[in-house]
Amino acid sequence: MKQSVSVERLAFAIAVILISAGASYFLAEPLRLSEKPSEYIAVIFSILAAALFAVIAIIGDPSMLLPGGVRVGWESAKSIQANLQKFNHLFLLYLCTLGLLVICEIVKSEKADSFYWLYYVYTFFASFGFIASLALPYELSRVQSQRLAEEIDARSRGGSTSF
């Protein structure tokens, strides 16, 4: 079962990329010249990464599989893996942002002028990760709603439940 990309998701992705590119262009230099924003970004992305790691662990738990036969379990596992893949990409984005923060702080402390361009990459990643995270509560809600609907459907078919 191939999942098609919705127009809304594509529009959101394009908007996030454009906003992040604009933020990178206009905010990279001020970010390089100041201290506090980098501290805030480090805290925000550390919290986001820890929370998302917990979500990934919960969603990936085998107990989240729907009860029933092998076929039901297989289909449930495919759905869970698809959802996990999206969260894994976001988690990797958080880690890359934190890694770029560390690299940029080293570049700044060493006054390595030829590497100041890294601030544009860092600002893009930070903006992209933050804006993309705004959709995370809705995505988690969608996953939970899907899981509940599948459980209700399994109960209506007379299957055993996990509750």
C-alpha positions in Angstrom: 0.0 0.0 0.0 1.7 3.1 -1.2 1.0 6.3 0.6 0.5 9.4 -1.5 1.6 12.8 -0.4 -1.3 15.1 0.3 -1.4 18.6 -1.2 -1.6 20.0 2.4 1.6 18.2 3.5 3.4 19.3 0.3 2.4 22.9 0.8 3.4 22.7 4.5 6.9 21.3 3.5 7.4 24.0 0.9 6.3 26.7 3.3 8.7 25.4 6.0 11.6 25.3 3.5 10.9 28.8 2.3 10.5 30.2 5.8 13.6 28.4 7.0 15.6 29.7 4.0 14.4 33.3 4.8 15.3 32.9 8.5 18.7 31.5 7.6 19.3 34.5 5.3 18.2 37.2 7.7 19.0 35.6 11.1 22.2 33.7 10.7 24.5 36.8 11.3 22.5 38.1 14.3 22.6 34.5 15.7 26.3 34.4 15.3 26.8 37.7 17.0 24.7 36.9 20.1 25.0 34.5 22.9 21.5 33.9 24.4 19.6 32.5 21.3 22.1 29.6 20.9 21.5 28.7 24.6 17.7 28.8 24.0 18.0 26.7 20.9 20.1 24.1 22.7 17.5 23.8 25.5 14.6 23.7 23.1 16.0 21.1 20.8 17.3 19.0 23.7 13.8 18.9 25.2 12.2 18.2 21.8 14.7 15.4 21.1 14.0 13.8 24.5 10.3 14.1 24.2 10.3 12.6 20.6 12.6 9.8 21.8 10.0 8.9 24.4 7.2 9.0 21.8 9.2 6.8 19.4 9.8 4.3 22.2 6.1 4.2 23.1 4.8 4.0 19.5 7.4 1.3 18.6 6.6 -0.9 21.6 5.4 -4.3 20.4 2.4 -4.0 22.7 1.1 -1.3 20.4 0.4 -4.0 17.7 -3.3 -4.7 17.3 -4.4 -8.0 18.8 -5.3 -10.8 16.4 -3.7 -13.0 13.9 -0.5 -12.8 12.0 -2.0 -10.8 9.2 -3.5 -8.2 11.6 -0.2 -7.9 13.4 1.7 -7.6 10.1 -0.6 -4.8 8.8 -0.4 -3.0 12.2 3.4 -3.3 12.3 3.6 -1.7 8.7 1.5 1.2 9.9 3.5 1.7 13.0 6.8 1.6 11.0 5.6 4.2 8.6 4.7 6.5 11.5 8.0 5.8 13.2 10.0 6.7 10.1 8.5 10.2 10.1 9.4 10.6 13.8 12.9 9.2 13.2 13.6 11.8 10.5 12.5 14.6 12.9 14.6 13.2 15.7 17.6 13.1 13.3 16.9 16.7 12.4 17.0 17.6 16.1 20.4 15.9 16.6 21.8 17.5 13.5 20.7 20.9 14.8 22.4 20.3 18.1 25.5 19.0 16.4 25.6 22.1 14.2 25.2 24.3 17.3 28.3 22.7 18.8 30.3 23.1 15.6 29.2 26.8 15.3 30.2 27.5 18.8 33.6 26.1 18.1 33.9 28.1 14.9 32.9 31.2 16.9 35.3 30.7 19.7 38.2 30.0 17.3 37.2 33.0 15.2 37.4 30.9 12.1 35.9 33.5 9.7 36.0 31.1 6.7 33.5 28.8 8.4 30.9 31.4 9.4 28.8 30.1 6.6 27.9 27.2 8.8 25.7 29.6 10.8 23.4 29.8 7.7 23.2 26.0 7.7 22.6 25.9 11.4 20.0 28.6 11.3 18.2 26.8 8.5 18.2 23.5 10.4 17.0 25.2 13.6 14.2 27.1 11.9 13.2 24.0 9.9 13.2 21.8 12.9 11.2 24.2 15.1 8.6 24.9 12.4 8.2 21.3 11.5 7.7 20.5 15.2 4.7 22.7 15.3 2.9 19.9 13.3 4.1 17.2 15.8 1.1 17.4 18.2 -1.3 17.0 15.3 0.7 14.1 13.9 0.7 12.4 17.2 -3.0 12.9 17.6 -3.5 11.5 14.1 -1.5 8.4 15.0 -3.4 7.9 18.2 -6.8 8.4 16.5 -5.7 5.9 13.8 -4.7 3.4 16.5 -8.0 3.9 18.4 -10.0 3.5 15.2 -8.2 0.2 14.4 -8.8 -1.1 17.9 -12.5 -0.2 17.7 -12.7 -1.9 14.3 -10.9 -5.0 15.8 -13.5 -5.1 18.6 -16.4 -4.8 16.3 -15.1 -7.8 14.3 -15.1 -9.7 17.6 -11.3 -9.8 17.9 -9.6 -9.8 21.3 -8.6 -6.5 22.7 -5.5 -5.3 24.5 -7.6 -3.4 27.1 
